[in-house]
C-alpha cells in the first residue's frame, strides 16, 4: 500500500522544512530497517514510511485529534490530563449524533450504562430486520465518559456528536453480522461469559454496538504473530501488557503519536474487504463533514476544539480529512423510521460479549483505572450528582489565555520505540493480597484451598511472569496461576477459579438507570407497584405477597403484575401462587419480582407506548394481524384481551371478528385442537359473564361448523393431518352442534361429510366409527362386533394398537364411548396370547402417550367405575359386556301384567294420590279418579280413539291405505291399536327400522 495520498490537506502551521525534519530521524531508521529485513526498498518500506506520514499528518492537524481506545484506562487518564490542560471550548465526539439529548441523563444513572436507539417498527428497511437497536456502552474508565463529564459540567463548553446517526448505521449495514459488533470485532479465543452469565451477557440483546476506538488487528496473521511472540493467550492481554502499561505514565505527545502509529499500522495491514473499508471511510467522511459544518456555522477557532475518535479513524487518508480537506461528502437523508432513545443498564460482561473481548478484561481494566488514579493522582471528571461519585470540580479550572501559541510537535516516537521497557518492580504486598483473597473466595465456593495454595499461587505467578519476560505478574498471570494451583481437575461449585479471579478484581459491575431517566411507562409501572413497599429498582429477586381479600387496593398491583408477566421475558415477573383464568381471580397471590435485573426489558417497553395497557393492546393487534397469523393465534389474542384488558369488550370483539376472517381463509386443520380448546373456554366465559353471546362468537361457531364440515372428508384421507387434529374437528362439530343448529346450520351437512369420509389409516377409521355412533348411523352393538372381528383376524392384530389410539382420540368428540374403549382394551388383554400381546404393547403405550395423554384420565376413571375396587373381588367379577341380559324374562313379566289387565305405571298413582291430584289440577283435569273395579282400557288406546285424524295422517305418511280395522268385541293388547287398524303401516314401519 502506498503512503499518504496526494490530496493531503495543507498544514496551516510550521514550515515545510520543520514538517520534514520532525520525524526525519525515525524515517531514516525505518528505511534502514526495511532495507536490512527485505534486502532493499520494497512494499515494506512503503508501509513503514507511510505509517510515519500518517502520524505526521495527524499531529499537525490544526483541530487537535485525540485518539482513544474504547474502555482503555490509559486513554481515560490521558484524556483527563489533556482536558485539564487544554480546556477546549468544543468537544467533537465519535458517537451517533442522534444520541446527544440522552447524555445529560447519565448523571441519574450508575455506570456502566448504554445509550440506546430503538425502533420497533421500520419504514425504509426490510420488515424482518425489526426491531432495530443500537447501543453505545459507557463506563467510568473510558475516555468518552471523561469528555462527556467535562463538557456537561463545564460552563461554556459545547459537546457535539459527529458520528453517523442510528438510522445510517442500518442504512450502511449489509446485515452480514457474523461478528458480535457493528464494526466486525472478532471474539477472543476465550471471550465467552464465564459461570453461565447468559443474563449479564445478554443485557444488550441483539443490538448493534457502536464503539469508539476499534483497535484490533484485522489481519489474522498479524494478531496471531503478536500473541505468539508476546506470550499471551488473547488480544486483551496483549493490549494490557504492551500498550496500557507503557502509556499509563506517558506524556500527552507520546500518547498521541503512539496511538496514531498503532491505528495506522492496523489500518494499512487490514484486509481489503470492500464493504468494510467503505463503511470505515464513509464514517470518517461523515464526521469531518459534520465538524466543518459546525465550525463554519459557529465560527469557532479549530485551536479551541478537541476531536475524540478511535485511533483507527484518526489515521484516516480520505480526502475530507482535516478542516482544510478537499473532498465533499453528501450525507444521505434518514429513512422514515421512528427512533426511540433511552438509557439501558449495561455490564462488564455485556460489553465483553458484544465486542468480542476476553472474559474479565473490562473488569481488569476497571481495577487498573482505580490503581492508576491512586498512583498518578490524576483528578478525573465525573458528572455532578452521579450515583456513587463525588461532586465534580471540573468547572473550577481556569480556561487558558486566548490565542495561546501552539508549539510544533516534537518526535516522541523515536525515543519511545527505542527505549528499553522500564521494569516495574514486583509489588509483593499487592500480589500477596491477591493470593489471600483468591484462597478465601475459593473456600467460600467449595474448594479445599489452604495457605499452601496461596503460597503456590504466589510463586507460580512470579514464575509465569518470568517465563513471559515480565518483571511483574499481571492480573492475567495471576489468573492462570490460580487456575493451575487451586482448581486442579474439578469445580465443586457454580463458579470456577477464573470467574472468582474476575470477581475479586472488580467483578461484573452492572449499571442501573435512575428513576428520573426512565421512560414514562417504566416510571408508571414503579408508581403503580409502590403499594407493595418493595425496592424494585435494585437487582435481585423480591418476594411480593398480595392478600387481595383483606387489601382490595392491591388488585391494581395484581393487574399490573399479570400484564408484566405477559409482556416481559421469563424470570422478570414470576408467579409463585395464584392463577388468572377467564372468569376466575385469586384471593391471594405470591410473586417473585426481578424488575431491577431485567431493567432493559422494562425500558424497551417504554419505547412502544406510554402505558403497559397500550403496549399490550398493540402487541395483541400485531399478533392478530400478522401475515402468518392463524385462527388459533388470533383466538389466543382474544383470550388475552379478555383476561388482561377486561374493562371493555371493544378489543376482544375486534380481534374476534379477525379470528372469523382468518378461520374461513385457512385450508388446513393444523390449528384445530387449539381452536377447539380456546373456543370452549371463551364460550364458557361469555355464557357465565354476559347476558348474551357476542355476535362474533356466534358467527365464529356458525362459520366454523360449515368450514370443518367442508374439510372433514379431505382431512380423513390427508396423510399430513394427524388423528388428534381430525378428532378436534369432530369435537368442534359435535360440541358446538346445538348452538350451530340454533343459528341456522344444517345437520345434514355433517351427515354428508361423515358419509363421504373413507379413511385408510386404522386410527382414523376407528375415529370415523365413533363419529357414526354419535350420529346414530352405527349402533354400539355393531361397533363392539367390529372390534371383535379385528381381534379375530390375525392379519389385523398388529395394527390393533392404532385402532385403539383412534378410539382414545374419539373420546374428545364422543366422550360417551369411554366404556366401549375400556371394553376394547380389556378384550385385547384378555383374548390375545402373550406372544402377540407383548410385541405391540410398547407401540400402544407410546402411541397413547404421544397423541392422547390428556385423554388418558377419562379412560382411567371409566375403568375405575367398571372394574372392582378390591383385588379379592376380581376372581368372581364378570365384565358388564359379558353378563347375560334376561330379555325373555322381562318380556314374560310384561305379558303377564297385560293379561291381568294391569296398567303400566299404575303402582305409583295409588301410592301417592295427593301428587296426582295436584298434577291433575295443574293440567285442568276435573274428571276425578275412576271408580274402583272399572275395566282397564288398553294402554295408549285412549289417545288414538279420541283423535282418529292424527292416526290417519300417520298412516298416510307411511303410504298405507287399508283403513281402520273393523270394531269388534275382542280386546287388543296394549299399544296395538295402530297395528290392528293399519297393519300395512305397521309392516312398513317395521321394515324401515330393520333397514336402519
Secondary structure in CASP SS format (residue, H / E / C, confidence):
PFRMAT SS
TARGET T0000
AUTHOR 0000-0000-0000
METHOD secondary structure of the structure
MODEL  1
X C 1.00
X C 1.00
X C 1.00
X C 1.00
X C 1.00
X C 1.00
X C 1.00
X C 1.00
X C 1.00
X C 1.00
X C 1.00
X C 1.00
X C 1.00
X C 1.00
X C 1.00
X H 1.00
X H 1.00
X H 1.00
X H 1.00
X H 1.00
X H 1.00
X H 1.00
X C 1.00
X H 1.00
X H 1.00
X H 1.00
X H 1.00
X H 1.00
X H 1.00
X H 1.00
X H 1.00
X H 1.00
X H 1.00
X H 1.00
X H 1.00
X H 1.00
X H 1.00
X H 1.00
X C 1.00
X C 1.00
X C 1.00
X C 1.00
X H 1.00
X H 1.00
X H 1.00
X H 1.00
X H 1.00
X H 1.00
X H 1.00
X H 1.00
X H 1.00
X H 1.00
X H 1.00
X H 1.00
X H 1.00
X H 1.00
X H 1.00
X H 1.00
X H 1.00
X C 1.00
X C 1.00
X C 1.00
X C 1.00
X E 1.00
X E 1.00
X E 1.00
X E 1.00
X E 1.00
X C 1.00
X C 1.00
X C 1.00
X C 1.00
X H 1.00
X H 1.00
X H 1.00
X H 1.00
X H 1.00
X H 1.00
X H 1.00
X H 1.00
X H 1.00
X H 1.00
X H 1.00
X H 1.00
X H 1.00
X H 1.00
X C 1.00
X C 1.00
X C 1.00
X E 1.00
X E 1.00
X E 1.00
X E 1.00
X E 1.00
X E 1.00
X E 1.00
X H 1.00
X H 1.00
X H 1.00
X H 1.00
X H 1.00
X H 1.00
X H 1.00
X H 1.00
X H 1.00
X H 1.00
X H 1.00
X H 1.00
X C 1.00
X E 1.00
X C 1.00
X C 1.00
X E 1.00
X E 1.00
X E 1.00
X E 1.00
X E 1.00
X E 1.00
X E 1.00
X C 1.00
X C 1.00
X C 1.00
X C 1.00
X C 1.00
X C 1.00
X C 1.00
X H 1.00
X H 1.00
X H 1.00
X C 1.00
X C 1.00
X E 1.00
X E 1.00
X E 1.00
X E 1.00
X E 1.00
X E 1.00
X E 1.00
X C 1.00
X C 1.00
X C 1.00
X C 1.00
X H 1.00
X H 1.00
X H 1.00
X H 1.00
X H 1.00
X H 1.00
X H 1.00
X H 1.00
X H 1.00
X H 1.00
X H 1.00
X C 1.00
X C 1.00
X C 1.00
X C 1.00
X E 1.00
X E 1.00
X E 1.00
X E 1.00
X E 1.00
X E 1.00
X C 1.00
X C 1.00
X H 1.00
X H 1.00
X H 1.00
X H 1.00
X H 1.00
X H 1.00
X C 1.00
X C 1.00
X C 1.00
X C 1.00
X C 1.00
X C 1.00
X C 1.00
X C 1.00
X C 1.00
X C 1.00
X C 1.00
X C 1.00
X C 1.00
X C 1.00
X C 1.00
X C 1.00
X C 1.00
X C 1.00
X C 1.00
X C 1.00
X C 1.00
X C 1.00
X H 1.00
X H 1.00
X H 1.00
X C 1.00
X H 1.00
X H 1.00
X H 1.00
X H 1.00
X C 1.00
X C 1.00
X C 1.00
X C 1.00
X C 1.00
X C 1.00
X E 1.00
X E 1.00
X C 1.00
X C 1.00
X C 1.00
X C 1.00
X C 1.00
X C 1.00
X C 1.00
X C 1.00
X C 1.00
X C 1.00
X H 1.00
X H 1.00
X H 1.00
X H 1.00
X H 1.00
X H 1.00
X H 1.00
X H 1.00
X H 1.00
X H 1.00
X C 1.00
X C 1.00
X C 1.00
X C 1.00
X C 1.00
X H 1.00
X H 1.00
X H 1.00
X H 1.00
X H 1.00
X H 1.00
X H 1.00
X H 1.00
X H 1.00
X H 1.00
X H 1.00
X H 1.00
X H 1.00
X C 1.00
X C 1.00
X C 1.00
X C 1.00
X H 1.00
X H 1.00
X H 1.00
X H 1.00
X H 1.00
X H 1.00
X H 1.00
X H 1.00
X H 1.00
X H 1.00
X H 1.00
X H 1.00
X H 1.00
X H 1.00
X H 1.00
X H 1.00
X H 1.00
X C 1.00
X C 1.00
X C 1.00
X C 1.00
X C 1.00
X H 1.00
X H 1.00
X H 1.00
X H 1.00
X H 1.00
X H 1.00
X H 1.00
X H 1.00
X H 1.00
X H 1.00
X H 1.00
X H 1.00
X H 1.00
X H 1.00
X H 1.00
X H 1.00
X H 1.00
X H 1.00
X H 1.00
X H 1.00
X H 1.00
X H 1.00
X H 1.00
X H 1.00
X H 1.00
X C 1.00
X C 1.00
X C 1.00
X H 1.00
X H 1.00
X H 1.00
X E 1.00
X E 1.00
X E 1.00
X E 1.00
X E 1.00
X E 1.00
X H 1.00
X H 1.00
X H 1.00
X H 1.00
X C 1.00
X C 1.00
X C 1.00
X C 1.00
X C 1.00
X C 1.00
X C 1.00
X C 1.00
X C 1.00
X C 1.00
X C 1.00
X C 1.00
X C 1.00
X C 1.00
X C 1.00
X C 1.00
X C 1.00
X C 1.00
X C 1.00
X C 1.00
X C 1.00
X C 1.00
X C 1.00
X C 1.00
X C 1.00
X E 1.00
X E 1.00
X E 1.00
X E 1.00
X E 1.00
X E 1.00
X C 1.00
X E 1.00
X H 1.00
X H 1.00
X H 1.00
X H 1.00
X H 1.00
X H 1.00
X H 1.00
X H 1.00
X C 1.00
X C 1.00
X C 1.00
X C 1.00
X C 1.00
X H 1.00
X H 1.00
X H 1.00
X H 1.00
X H 1.00
X H 1.00
X H 1.00
X H 1.00
X H 1.00
X H 1.00
X H 1.00
X H 1.00
X H 1.00
X H 1.00
X H 1.00
X H 1.00
X C 1.00
X C 1.00
X C 1.00
X C 1.00
X C 1.00
X C 1.00
X C 1.00
X C 1.00
X C 1.00
X C 1.00
X C 1.00
X C 1.00
X C 1.00
X C 1.00
X C 1.00
X C 1.00
X C 1.00
X H 1.00
X H 1.00
X H 1.00
X C 1.00
X C 1.00
X C 1.00
X C 1.00
X C 1.00
X C 1.00
X C 1.00
X C 1.00
X C 1.00
X C 1.00
X C 1.00
X C 1.00
X C 1.00
X C 1.00
X C 1.00
X C 1.00
X H 1.00
X H 1.00
X H 1.00
X H 1.00
X H 1.00
X H 1.00
X C 1.00
X C 1.00
X C 1.00
X C 1.00
X C 1.00
X C 1.00
X C 1.00
X C 1.00
X C 1.00
X H 1.00
X H 1.00
X H 1.00
X H 1.00
X H 1.00
X H 1.00
X H 1.00
X H 1.00
X H 1.00
X H 1.00
X H 1.00
X H 1.00
X H 1.00
X H 1.00
X H 1.00
X H 1.00
X H 1.00
X C 1.00
X C 1.00
X C 1.00
X C 1.00
X C 1.00
X C 1.00
X H 1.00
X H 1.00
X H 1.00
X H 1.00
X H 1.00
X H 1.00
X H 1.00
X H 1.00
X H 1.00
X H 1.00
X H 1.00
X H 1.00
X H 1.00
X H 1.00
X H 1.00
X H 1.00
X H 1.00
X C 1.00
X C 1.00
X C 1.00
X C 1.00
X C 1.00
X C 1.00
X C 1.00
X H 1.00
X H 1.00
X H 1.00
X H 1.00
X H 1.00
X H 1.00
X H 1.00
X H 1.00
X H 1.00
X H 1.00
X H 1.00
X H 1.00
X H 1.00
X C 1.00
X C 1.00
X C 1.00
X C 1.00
X C 1.00
X C 1.00
X C 1.00
X C 1.00
X C 1.00
X H 1.00
X H 1.00
X H 1.00
X H 1.00
X H 1.00
X H 1.00
X H 1.00
X H 1.00
X C 1.00
X C 1.00
X C 1.00
X C 1.00
X C 1.00
X E 1.00
X C 1.00
X E 1.00
X C 1.00
X C 1.00
X H 1.00
X H 1.00
X H 1.00
X C 1.00
X C 1.00
X H 1.00
X H 1.00
X H 1.00
X H 1.00
X H 1.00
X H 1.00
X H 1.00
X H 1.00
X H 1.00
X C 1.00
X H 1.00
X H 1.00
X H 1.00
X C 1.00
X C 1.00
X C 1.00
X C 1.00
X C 1.00
X C 1.00
X C 1.00
X C 1.00
X C 1.00
X E 1.00
X E 1.00
X E 1.00
X E 1.00
X E 1.00
X E 1.00
X C 1.00
X C 1.00
X C 1.00
X C 1.00
X H 1.00
X H 1.00
X H 1.00
X H 1.00
X H 1.00
X H 1.00
X H 1.00
X H 1.00
X H 1.00
X H 1.00
X H 1.00
X H 1.00
X H 1.00
X H 1.00
X H 1.00
X H 1.00
X C 1.00
X C 1.00
X C 1.00
X C 1.00
X C 1.00
X E 1.00
X E 1.00
X E 1.00
X E 1.00
X E 1.00
X C 1.00
X C 1.00
X E 1.00
X E 1.00
X C 1.00
X C 1.00
X E 1.00
X E 1.00
X C 1.00
X C 1.00
X E 1.00
X E 1.00
X E 1.00
X E 1.00
X E 1.00
X E 1.00
X C 1.00
X C 1.00
X C 1.00
X C 1.00
X C 1.00
X H 1.00
X H 1.00
X H 1.00
X H 1.00
X H 1.00
X H 1.00
X H 1.00
X H 1.00
X C 1.00
X C 1.00
X C 1.00
X C 1.00
X C 1.00
X H 1.00
X H 1.00
X H 1.00
X H 1.00
X H 1.00
X H 1.00
X H 1.00
X H 1.00
X H 1.00
X H 1.00
X H 1.00
X H 1.00
X H 1.00
X C 1.00
X C 1.00
X C 1.00
X C 1.00
X C 1.00
X C 1.00
X H 1.00
X H 1.00
X H 1.00
X H 1.00
X H 1.00
X H 1.00
X H 1.00
X H 1.00
X H 1.00
X H 1.00
X H 1.00
X H 1.00
X H 1.00
X H 1.00
X C 1.00
X C 1.00
X C 1.00
X C 1.00
X C 1.00
X H 1.00
X H 1.00
X H 1.00
X H 1.00
X H 1.00
X H 1.00
X H 1.00
X H 1.00
X H 1.00
X H 1.00
X H 1.00
X H 1.00
X H 1.00
X H 1.00
X H 1.00
X H 1.00
X C 1.00
X C 1.00
X C 1.00
X C 1.00
X C 1.00
X C 1.00
X H 1.00
X H 1.00
X H 1.00
X H 1.00
X H 1.00
X H 1.00
X H 1.00
X H 1.00
X H 1.00
X H 1.00
X H 1.00
X H 1.00
X H 1.00
X H 1.00
X H 1.00
X H 1.00
X H 1.00
X H 1.00
X C 1.00
X C 1.00
X C 1.00
X C 1.00
X C 1.00
X H 1.00
X H 1.00
X H 1.00
X H 1.00
X H 1.00
X H 1.00
X H 1.00
X H 1.00
X H 1.00
X H 1.00
X H 1.00
X H 1.00
X H 1.00
X H 1.00
X H 1.00
X H 1.00
X H 1.00
X H 1.00
X H 1.00
X H 1.00
X H 1.00
X H 1.00
X H 1.00
X C 1.00
X C 1.00
X C 1.00
X C 1.00
X C 1.00
X H 1.00
X H 1.00
X H 1.00
X H 1.00
X H 1.00
X H 1.00
X H 1.00
X H 1.00
X H 1.00
X H 1.00
X H 1.00
X H 1.00
X H 1.00
X C 1.00
X H 1.00
X H 1.00
X H 1.00
X H 1.00
X H 1.00
X H 1.00
X C 1.00
X C 1.00
X C 1.00
X C 1.00
X H 1.00
X H 1.00
X H 1.00
X H 1.00
X H 1.00
X H 1.00
X H 1.00
X H 1.00
X H 1.00
X C 1.00
X C 1.00
X C 1.00
X C 1.00
X C 1.00
X C 1.00
X H 1.00
X H 1.00
X H 1.00
X H 1.00
X H 1.00
X H 1.00
X H 1.00
X H 1.00
X H 1.00
X H 1.00
X H 1.00
X H 1.00
X H 1.00
X H 1.00
X C 1.00
X C 1.00
X C 1.00
X C 1.00
X H 1.00
X H 1.00
X H 1.00
X H 1.00
X H 1.00
X H 1.00
X H 1.00
X H 1.00
X H 1.00
X H 1.00
X H 1.00
X H 1.00
X H 1.00
X C 1.00
X C 1.00
X C 1.00
X C 1.00
X H 1.00
X H 1.00
X H 1.00
X H 1.00
X H 1.00
X H 1.00
X H 1.00
X H 1.00
X H 1.00
X H 1.00
X H 1.00
X H 1.00
X H 1.00
X H 1.00
X H 1.00
X H 1.00
X H 1.00
X C 1.00
X H 1.00
X H 1.00
X H 1.00
X H 1.00
X H 1.00
X H 1.00
X H 1.00
X H 1.00
X H 1.00
X H 1.00
X H 1.00
X H 1.00
X H 1.00
X H 1.00
X H 1.00
X H 1.00
X H 1.00
X C 1.00
X C 1.00
X H 1.00
X H 1.00
X H 1.00
X H 1.00
X H 1.00
X H 1.00
X H 1.00
X H 1.00
X H 1.00
X H 1.00
X H 1.00
X H 1.00
X H 1.00
X H 1.00
X H 1.00
X H 1.00
X H 1.00
X H 1.00
X C 1.00
X H 1.00
X H 1.00
X H 1.00
X H 1.00
X H 1.00
X H 1.00
X H 1.00
X H 1.00
X H 1.00
X H 1.00
X H 1.00
X H 1.00
X H 1.00
X H 1.00
X C 1.00
X C 1.00
X C 1.00
X C 1.00
X H 1.00
X H 1.00
X H 1.00
X H 1.00
X C 1.00
X C 1.00
X C 1.00
X C 1.00
X C 1.00
X C 1.00
X C 1.00
X C 1.00
X C 1.00
X C 1.00
X C 1.00
X C 1.00
X H 1.00
X H 1.00
X H 1.00
X H 1.00
X H 1.00
X H 1.00
X H 1.00
X H 1.00
X H 1.00
X H 1.00
X H 1.00
X H 1.00
X H 1.00
X C 1.00
X C 1.00
X C 1.00
X C 1.00
X C 1.00
X C 1.00
X H 1.00
X H 1.00
X H 1.00
X H 1.00
X H 1.00
X H 1.00
X C 1.00
X H 1.00
X H 1.00
X H 1.00
X H 1.00
X H 1.00
X H 1.00
X H 1.00
X H 1.00
X H 1.00
X H 1.00
X H 1.00
X C 1.00
X C 1.00
X C 1.00
X C 1.00
X C 1.00
X C 1.00
X C 1.00
X C 1.00
X C 1.00
X C 1.00
X C 1.00
X C 1.00
X C 1.00
X C 1.00
X C 1.00
X C 1.00
X C 1.00
X H 1.00
X H 1.00
X H 1.00
X H 1.00
X H 1.00
X H 1.00
X C 1.00
X H 1.00
X H 1.00
X H 1.00
X H 1.00
X H 1.00
X H 1.00
X H 1.00
X H 1.00
X H 1.00
X H 1.00
X C 1.00
X C 1.00
X C 1.00
X C 1.00
X C 1.00
X C 1.00
X C 1.00
X C 1.00
X C 1.00
X C 1.00
X C 1.00
X C 1.00
X C 1.00
X C 1.00
X C 1.00
X C 1.00
X C 1.00
X C 1.00
X C 1.00
X H 1.00
X H 1.00
X H 1.00
X H 1.00
X H 1.00
X C 1.00
X H 1.00
X H 1.00
X H 1.00
X H 1.00
X H 1.00
X H 1.00
X H 1.00
X H 1.00
X H 1.00
X H 1.00
X H 1.00
X H 1.00
X H 1.00
X C 1.00
END
